[in-house]
């Protein structure tokens, strides 16, 4: 075989193996379909959708005699629950505040923790990499799928709360935390913005879970580790002696979305939260890439 034939053959192999944009889009679509068709994923979304229903029914029963729903929040989070009986839209804010500390991030930890480790445990990871995807593209696809779940999970909570709030309580103009009045349309827009902020607040735990998923071939171990780290950070964030470290915990500014219901909006903690999530995403995303690109998938 001549040198020209060898070069031509090498070019043909490179053309076959080179990942194409359409193939990458196809991989992303395949991952999305696979993830959202799993019974585990559907069960997680079902549990998240049930939380606003339970909260709404509980408030309705408690206030059926005309009494107040209480202050809510225990002084730690946004006291939206006391406003639900006046306006059902506040159930959206209450449901997000109730699910954000544990239920939402736990579900993200399950999906992110299983992203790579689950494929390795099932023996499908090596076959995915035989196709012209490349480890970097596959990792980005897994993270994009996890972030899509973050967004959908948040919208499921918000949508369920909006429906239940409209069925059980009146809707109308809102009173902000600052005491000013805004229209229902503006309140609905702020509710959507809050849902997007909550989804963005989960990017840090998603990157952490993806990194943990590259460290093991056991999906259950990766999920348990991610959820365990979540619980540990939440506990540490409540210890007064660690106040100097707490601003660096990914969960510290999660409830800052309540500042979007002030007039004017307080942006300081919101910016800190989004910046911190971006930092966690970069650090643990880079760590996941460094680990995954050097991982022996044949072991």
VMD Tcl script that draws the C-alpha trace (Angstrom):
set ca {
  {0.00 0.00 0.00}
  {1.36 3.38 -0.99}
  {1.75 6.34 1.35}
  {-1.12 8.11 -0.44}
  {-3.40 5.12 0.18}
  {-2.46 5.08 3.88}
  {-3.20 8.80 4.21}
  {-6.52 8.36 2.41}
  {-7.47 5.49 4.71}
  {-6.55 7.54 7.76}
  {-8.69 10.36 6.45}
  {-11.65 8.02 6.00}
  {-11.29 6.75 9.59}
  {-11.07 10.31 10.92}
  {-14.16 11.24 8.94}
  {-16.06 8.32 10.43}
  {-14.90 8.99 13.98}
  {-15.24 12.77 13.90}
  {-18.24 13.80 15.96}
  {-20.70 15.85 13.95}
  {-23.10 18.50 15.30}
  {-26.15 16.53 14.17}
  {-24.82 13.40 15.86}
  {-24.22 15.39 19.05}
  {-27.78 16.72 18.92}
  {-29.01 13.19 18.38}
  {-27.06 12.02 21.42}
  {-28.59 14.79 23.54}
  {-32.10 13.91 22.37}
  {-31.43 10.24 23.10}
  {-30.21 11.06 26.61}
  {-33.22 13.26 27.29}
  {-35.66 10.59 26.14}
  {-33.87 7.86 28.10}
  {-33.72 9.94 31.28}
  {-37.33 11.13 31.24}
  {-38.73 7.70 30.38}
  {-37.22 6.05 33.44}
  {-39.69 5.14 36.15}
  {-37.32 6.58 38.74}
  {-37.36 9.97 37.03}
  {-41.14 9.94 36.70}
  {-41.47 8.96 40.36}
  {-39.25 11.87 41.42}
  {-41.31 14.30 39.37}
  {-44.48 12.83 40.84}
  {-43.24 13.35 44.39}
  {-42.25 16.93 43.60}
  {-45.66 17.62 42.09}
  {-47.35 16.19 45.19}
  {-45.63 18.59 47.62}
  {-47.62 21.70 46.57}
  {-50.83 19.64 46.64}
  {-50.18 18.58 50.23}
  {-49.21 22.10 51.29}
  {-52.27 23.62 49.63}
  {-54.66 21.10 51.18}
  {-53.05 21.52 54.61}
  {-53.40 25.30 54.47}
  {-56.99 25.02 53.23}
  {-57.94 22.68 56.08}
  {-56.14 24.78 58.69}
  {-57.85 27.98 57.57}
  {-61.28 26.52 56.91}
  {-62.54 28.08 60.17}
  {-61.23 31.51 59.16}
  {-58.03 31.34 61.21}
  {-54.64 32.48 59.91}
  {-52.23 30.04 58.27}
  {-49.41 31.20 60.51}
  {-46.26 33.08 59.83}
  {-44.34 30.25 58.19}
  {-40.67 29.96 57.57}
  {-39.71 29.78 61.24}
  {-37.93 33.11 60.78}
  {-35.40 31.44 58.49}
  {-37.01 31.53 55.08}
  {-39.54 33.65 53.22}
  {-42.85 33.79 55.12}
  {-45.06 33.26 52.04}
  {-47.34 30.69 53.64}
  {-49.26 33.33 55.60}
  {-50.32 34.96 52.31}
  {-51.63 31.85 50.55}
  {-55.21 32.30 51.73}
  {-55.22 35.84 50.31}
  {-53.69 34.90 46.97}
  {-53.16 31.41 45.57}
  {-50.08 32.56 43.65}
  {-48.19 32.60 46.93}
  {-48.47 28.81 46.97}
  {-45.92 28.81 44.13}
  {-43.39 30.68 46.26}
  {-44.18 28.56 49.33}
  {-43.81 25.29 47.41}
  {-40.45 26.33 45.96}
  {-39.25 27.42 49.41}
  {-40.40 24.08 50.86}
  {-38.80 21.88 48.19}
  {-35.56 23.77 47.56}
  {-33.71 22.87 50.78}
  {-34.03 19.10 50.24}
  {-36.56 17.61 47.78}
  {-35.39 19.42 44.64}
  {-31.62 19.04 45.23}
  {-32.10 15.42 46.33}
  {-33.81 14.59 43.04}
  {-31.03 16.39 41.15}
  {-28.44 14.42 43.12}
  {-30.11 11.16 42.11}
  {-30.14 12.03 38.41}
  {-26.63 13.54 38.36}
  {-25.13 10.76 40.47}
  {-26.44 8.12 38.08}
  {-25.35 9.94 34.92}
  {-21.95 8.28 34.40}
  {-21.84 5.66 37.16}
  {-25.16 4.20 36.05}
  {-23.87 3.71 32.50}
  {-20.67 2.14 33.83}
  {-22.61 -0.20 36.10}
  {-24.90 -1.28 33.26}
  {-21.94 -1.84 30.95}
  {-23.18 0.67 28.36}
  {-20.56 3.36 28.93}
  {-17.92 1.76 26.71}
  {-20.44 1.34 23.90}
  {-21.38 5.00 24.10}
  {-17.72 5.91 23.73}
  {-17.24 3.59 20.75}
  {-19.55 5.89 18.82}
  {-18.00 9.16 17.60}
  {-18.99 11.12 20.68}
  {-15.80 11.61 22.61}
  {-15.63 11.74 26.38}
  {-15.92 15.51 26.58}
  {-19.04 15.62 24.43}
  {-20.61 12.76 26.35}
  {-19.89 14.48 29.67}
  {-21.37 17.76 28.42}
  {-24.42 15.88 27.18}
  {-24.90 14.25 30.57}
  {-24.63 17.61 32.31}
  {-27.03 19.24 29.85}
  {-29.51 16.43 30.51}
  {-29.16 16.94 34.25}
  {-29.75 20.67 33.87}
  {-32.83 19.96 31.74}
  {-34.12 17.87 34.63}
  {-33.36 20.75 37.01}
  {-35.51 23.07 34.93}
  {-38.34 20.59 34.44}
  {-38.41 19.59 38.11}
  {-38.64 23.24 39.17}
  {-41.38 23.97 36.65}
  {-43.30 20.88 37.81}
  {-43.30 22.22 41.38}
  {-44.28 25.72 40.25}
  {-46.93 24.49 37.81}
  {-48.49 22.13 40.33}
  {-48.55 24.90 42.94}
  {-50.13 27.36 40.51}
  {-52.92 24.93 39.59}
  {-53.64 23.99 43.22}
  {-53.46 27.63 44.30}
  {-55.96 28.64 41.62}
  {-58.35 25.84 42.61}
  {-58.27 26.37 46.37}
  {-57.60 30.08 46.84}
  {-58.44 33.40 45.17}
  {-56.12 35.02 42.63}
  {-55.50 38.71 42.08}
  {-53.08 41.54 42.74}
  {-50.18 40.66 45.03}
  {-48.73 42.36 48.06}
  {-44.93 42.16 47.96}
  {-42.71 41.56 50.98}
  {-42.08 45.32 50.98}
  {-45.82 45.98 51.32}
  {-46.40 47.40 47.84}
  {-49.04 46.17 45.40}
  {-48.25 44.63 42.02}
  {-50.62 43.31 39.38}
  {-51.36 39.62 38.99}
  {-49.63 39.60 35.59}
  {-46.47 41.06 37.09}
  {-46.70 38.60 39.97}
  {-46.99 35.74 37.49}
  {-43.91 37.04 35.70}
  {-42.00 37.18 38.95}
  {-43.12 33.64 39.75}
  {-41.64 32.45 36.45}
  {-38.43 34.38 37.14}
  {-38.22 32.85 40.62}
  {-38.64 29.37 39.12}
  {-35.77 30.05 36.72}
  {-33.58 31.32 39.57}
  {-34.36 28.21 41.62}
  {-33.42 26.00 38.65}
  {-30.16 27.94 38.24}
  {-29.51 27.50 41.97}
  {-29.22 23.75 41.38}
  {-26.34 23.94 38.89}
  {-23.79 23.57 41.68}
  {-25.22 20.36 43.14}
  {-25.67 19.04 39.58}
  {-21.95 19.53 38.82}
  {-20.99 18.02 42.17}
  {-23.17 14.98 41.51}
  {-21.69 14.54 38.03}
  {-18.18 14.65 39.48}
  {-19.06 12.03 42.09}
  {-20.56 9.92 39.31}
  {-17.18 9.78 37.54}
  {-15.46 8.43 40.66}
  {-17.31 5.13 40.88}
  {-18.96 2.50 38.73}
  {-21.89 2.10 41.10}
  {-24.88 4.32 40.40}
  {-26.36 3.71 43.84}
  {-23.09 4.66 45.54}
  {-22.83 7.87 43.50}
  {-26.43 8.84 44.26}
  {-26.05 8.09 47.97}
  {-22.79 10.04 48.17}
  {-24.27 13.09 46.44}
  {-27.35 13.12 48.66}
  {-25.13 12.55 51.70}
  {-22.99 15.55 50.78}
  {-26.15 17.61 50.34}
  {-27.38 16.72 53.82}
  {-23.95 17.36 55.34}
  {-23.67 20.82 53.77}
  {-27.19 21.69 54.91}
  {-26.30 20.73 58.49}
  {-23.02 22.66 58.41}
  {-24.86 25.70 57.08}
  {-26.90 25.80 60.31}
  {-23.95 25.73 62.74}
  {-23.25 29.29 64.00}
  {-19.57 28.56 64.65}
  {-19.04 28.04 60.91}
  {-20.44 31.42 59.88}
  {-17.15 32.35 58.18}
  {-17.41 29.34 55.84}
  {-21.15 29.32 55.25}
  {-21.18 31.94 52.44}
  {-19.15 29.44 50.38}
  {-21.61 26.55 50.79}
  {-23.61 26.01 47.62}
  {-26.88 26.01 49.56}
  {-26.26 29.17 51.59}
  {-28.06 31.63 49.27}
  {-30.74 29.28 47.93}
  {-33.62 31.12 49.59}
  {-32.43 34.47 48.26}
  {-35.04 34.10 45.50}
  {-37.45 35.67 48.01}
  {-35.77 39.01 47.28}
  {-37.47 38.95 43.88}
  {-40.71 39.57 45.74}
  {-39.43 42.84 47.18}
  {-40.10 46.22 45.64}
  {-37.53 47.25 44.61}
  {-35.80 43.90 44.14}
  {-32.74 43.23 46.32}
  {-30.10 41.89 43.94}
  {-27.09 41.43 46.25}
  {-27.78 37.90 47.52}
  {-29.25 36.85 44.18}
  {-26.05 37.78 42.37}
  {-23.98 36.06 45.06}
  {-26.07 32.92 44.69}
  {-25.80 32.75 40.90}
  {-22.08 33.54 41.02}
  {-21.49 30.82 43.61}
  {-23.41 28.28 41.54}
  {-21.34 29.20 38.47}
  {-18.15 28.74 40.51}
  {-19.23 25.30 41.70}
  {-20.22 24.34 38.16}
  {-16.82 25.35 36.79}
  {-14.77 23.74 39.57}
  {-16.61 20.41 39.79}
  {-17.32 20.35 36.07}
  {-13.59 20.66 35.42}
  {-12.86 18.00 38.02}
  {-15.41 15.69 36.39}
  {-13.82 16.29 32.98}
  {-10.31 15.64 34.31}
  {-11.44 12.41 35.95}
  {-13.62 11.14 33.12}
  {-11.13 11.81 30.32}
  {-8.50 9.71 32.12}
  {-10.82 7.02 33.46}
  {-10.24 3.41 32.44}
  {-13.68 2.37 31.24}
  {-12.54 -1.20 30.55}
  {-11.93 -1.83 34.27}
}
mol new
graphics top color blue
foreach p $ca { graphics top sphere $p radius 0.5 }
foreach p [lrange $ca 0 end-1] q [lrange $ca 1 end] { graphics top cylinder $p $q radius 0.2 }
display resetview
